[in-house]
Amino acid sequence: MAGRIVSFGEVLLRLAAPPGEVLFQQPQLAPSFCGAEANVAAALAGFGHDARLVTALPDNPLGEGARAALRGMGVTLAAEAVAGSRLGLYFLQPGAMRRPATVTYDRAGSAFANFDPARYDWPALLEGADWLVVGGITAALGDKALAALRDAMAAAQAAGVKIAFDTNYRPSLWQGREGQAAEILRELSYEADLVFAGRRAAAMMAGGDFSAGDPDAGFHAAAEALFALSPRIRHVAATRRIVHSSDRQDLTGLLADREGLSVSRTIALENIVDRVGTGDAFGAGVVHGLVTGMERDATIAFAASCAEWAHSVAGDFLRASVADIAALGGGGDVRR
């Protein structure tokens, strides 16, 4: 059963160095469009949902390129064109072997960050929606974006729309406001139905230490702490990643609700093509499972497979259908 999911967040232009190179080693960067909530919307559209993205874009060729890219992924856009503004950027230096990938943001003063929050008509934008997808990156972009995020979540609650909130803590985006991050993310998480938060994020928001002992039990304890602090939270999800190198990692998905915990199989990721955006693919998988009424075990298995697929394709968007995800595990042989 398909649902209507509204995502709210900034669209970025990603500029990536070629694999195996550092930034500007050659005068060549590969462009693509992305953004945490946009990535989730693109994935959900690929799964057959009515996926919509609320954002603000500059009235220039970069804004038009972003529109075309998202529409090409099947996403319905509610994006006002803002004259005299800019699109946020990020520069990706891919990792290799034991050298980690690095992301450098250039998004200050973007059309989205500076957009007047009063101009979003949330009752109309959320009409008929089943879920609203939002995240902590928006909260980090400044007072206007944070005010719009709070308005969106309040309108969703008033309309009976479920809320998925990804804490997505990015320290570099909170520079100058580091002391506010935990308080703001805690406030927003407590208003959501589904929270994406691992053990460290949960500890930052709820207090305590969930790092000792069995990692599955630690995550479950972190989720239980969030459940105890907010009656609204019904689900907590996260991935656990063991990093052997930039190219070889192990990934496990975890999903807790008030009845228990489900843990996916641990996926050995070999020869990773692109890690960035894979958490958004995982998030879209969890939302898909909840929207379509999957059992908890099936939901986390599907979400982990979404993340696995995303590691195999360059760019932030998950370019896969439900059938593609289901067909994973064929050993890499050609399907004819």
N, C-alpha and C positions, 0 to 999 in steps of 0.2 A: 504494500500500500504506500503510494507516494505521499509526501507531505509538502507543505509550503514552509520553507525555512528562509528567514530574513537574516542576513549577516550585516553587521555594521562595522566598518573599519576603513583604514587608508589603503589606497593602491599605490604601489611603488614601481619604479623602473629599476630592475636589477641589471648591473653591469659586471660581468664575470670574466676573470682572466681565463685563458685556455687551461685545460687540465695539465697539471705538472709544471705550471709556471706561476710566478708571483706577479702581482699587479704591475703593469706597465713594463714588464720584461720585454714585451713587444708592443707596438702601438695598435693593439687589438683587444677589444672587449666585446663579449657576446651579450646583446640586450634581450631582456624578457620582462614581462610584467608579472606582478605578484602582490603579496600582502597577506598577512595571516588569515584574516576573515575572507578575503577574496579567494584564497586558496581553498578554504573550506567550501565556499559557495561553488567553485568550479568542480570540486570533487562530487558534491551532492547533486549538481546538475548532471554529471556523468552517470550517477546512479539512478537517474530518472525522476528526481524530485523537482519541484518548482522552486528553484533556488534564486534568491534575489539578493542584491548587494546595494546597501545604502551607503553613499560616500559623497565626496565632493572632489571634482577634478578641475584642473586648469583649462581655460578656454584657449587651447593651443594644440599643435600637432601631437605633443606627448599625451595630452588628455584624450585626444581622439584615438590615438593608438591604444591606450588603455581600454577605452570603450570597445573598440573592435576586438581586442584580445579576449575580453570577458564575454562579449556576446558570442564570439566564436566558440567559447566553451559551453554555451547554452545558458549563461547567467542573465537574468533580467536585471537591468540597472536602473536605480533611482539616484541619479548623480547630476547635480546642478553644475553647469560650467561656470567657473569663476574667472572673470577677466583679471588680467594683471597678476596672476598667481603662478605657482610653480608646482611641479610634481616632485614628491619625495624620491630620493635615490638611495640605493645601497650598492656598495662595491664588494664583490665576493672574490676572495683569493682562495681557490680550492686547496684543500690539504692533500698530502700524499705521505705514505709511510707513517712516520711518527710526527711529521709536521702537521699541526692542526689547521683546519680552514679558519679564515678570519673574515668577519663582516665589518665594514665601515659604513656607518649611516651618514647621509647628508639629506636631512628631511626637515630641518628647522624652517618655520615660516611657510609651510606647504599650504595648498588650497584647503586640504582637509583639516589641518591643525588650526587654521585661522577662521574657519567657517563659523558663522553666527549660529549657535545652538538653537536659537528661537526659530530659525527658518526650517527646521525639520518638523514636519507634520506627522508625529508618531502615530496617532490613531489611524490615519489614512495609510501610512507606510506599513503598519502591522495588521491591516485588515485581512482576515482569513488565514493568518499565520499560525503555524503549530509551534514553532520554535524561533527564538531570537538567539543568534550566535554573536558573542562579543568577547573582548579580551583586555588584558592588562596593558597591552601595547598602546591602545587608544588612551587609557588613563594616563600614560606616561608622556603624552604629547603636549600637555599644557592644559590650562584652565578651561578653555573653550571646548576642547575635545572631551575632557572629563565631564563637563556639565552636560554635553550632548549624550554621553554614555549613561549618565545617571537618569536623564530624562527618558532615554530609550528603555531602560530597565524598569522604570516606574510605570511607563505606559504599557509595557508587556505584562507586568503583574496585574494592572488594572483590567487588561483585556483577557486575562487567563492564558496568555502565551507563555510557554515554558522557556526558561533561559539557560543557555549553555555559556559558561564563563571560563575562559582559559587564562590562568594567571600570567603566563608568558612573561615572566620577569626578565627584563633586559637591563642590566645595571647601567649600561652606557646611555640609555634613554632617560634615566632618572637623575642624571648629573645635576647637582644643585638642589635636588629634592629627595635625596636618598632617605632621609629620615621620615618622609611621608609615605614611602612606598608600601611598607608593611601595613600601615593603618588603612590606606586607600584600598589596597588589594583585599584586605580582610573585609572591609565594608562591602565591597562589590561581590565578593565570593558568597557572603552570607545571604545575598538576595537571589542567588541562582538555584536552579534545580539540579544542574549538572556542573560540577567543577573539575577542571583539569589541573591537578596539583600533585606533584610528587612529594616525597618525604621532606625534602628541604623547604619547598614552598609552603607546605602545611606547617612546618615548624616555625617558619618566619611569621605566618599569620596567626596560628593558634597557640604558639609557645610549645615548649617541650622539646624533646630530642627523640627522634624515631630512627636514628641511624644504626643503633646497636642491634646485634643478633640477626635472626633470619630476616632477609629483606622483604619477603612477602608479608610476614607478620608485622614488620615495621610499617609498611605501607598501610596495612589494614588498621593498625593502631592510629596512624595519622588520619585516615578517613573517619574512623570512629570519633576522633577528637573534633573534626569538623562537623560531623553529624550532631554531636552533643552541643556545639555552640550555635547551630542554626537549624531550626526546624524545617526550613525550606529545602535544604540540600537533601536530595534523594540519591544522588550518584556521585562518586568521585573516581576519576580515571587518570592513569598516568602510564608512561613507559619507563622501563628500567633498561639502561644501556651499559654494557661492558665494552669499553673501548680498548681494543688491542692495538689498533693503528687507525689512521684516517680511512683506510681501505677495508679493514676487517673489524667487525663489531658484532656483538650479540645483543639482540633486542627481545624484550619480554613485555607484553601488555598486561595491565592490571585494571580491574573494574570492581569497585565495591558499591554495594547498596546497603540498606538498613537490614537486609536479611543475610548478607554474607559477602564473600569475596570470590572472584573468578580470576584465574591467571592463565594466560595463553601459553602455548609452547614457546620455548626459547628459540628464536630464529637466528641462525648463523648467517650473517650478512658478509658475503665475500665479494671482493672487487667492487666496492660501492662506487656507483656512478656519481651520485649527488645526494648529500644528506639534507641539505636545506629544504625546508617545506615538508619533511616527512612527518613531523609532529602534527601538522595540519591535516595531512592525509589520515593519520590515526584518529584525530578528533572527528573528522567527517565520518569515519567508519563507526565510531561510537554513536554519533547522532543518528546515522542511518539505522543502526540496530535498534535504538530506542524508538525511533519513529515507526519502524515497520513491525515492532512487537517481537523482536527476537528475544530468546532467553539470554540470560546474562553470559553464560559460557559461549554461546554462539556469537554474541555481540563482540566480546573481546577477541575471539578468534578471528572474526572478520576484520576488526579494526587493526589488529596486528598484521594481518595480511595486506591491508591497505598500505601500512607503513613500509612493509617489505617491498611491495611493488614500487612505491615512490622512490626508494633508494636506487632503483634500476634505470631511471629515466632522468635526463638533465632538465633543469628548470624546477620551479616551485609547484607548478600545477600537477595534480594527479590526473593523468590522461588514461583513465581506465573505466570500464563498466563493471557492474556487479559480476557479470560472466567472466571478465578478465581476471578479477580477483579470485573467483572460485576456481579458475583453471591453473592458478599458481601451483608449483610443485611437480611440473611435468619434466623436470630434469634439464630444461633448456633446449630440448629437441625442437625441431621445426614442426609447427602444426600446419597441416595441409587440408 
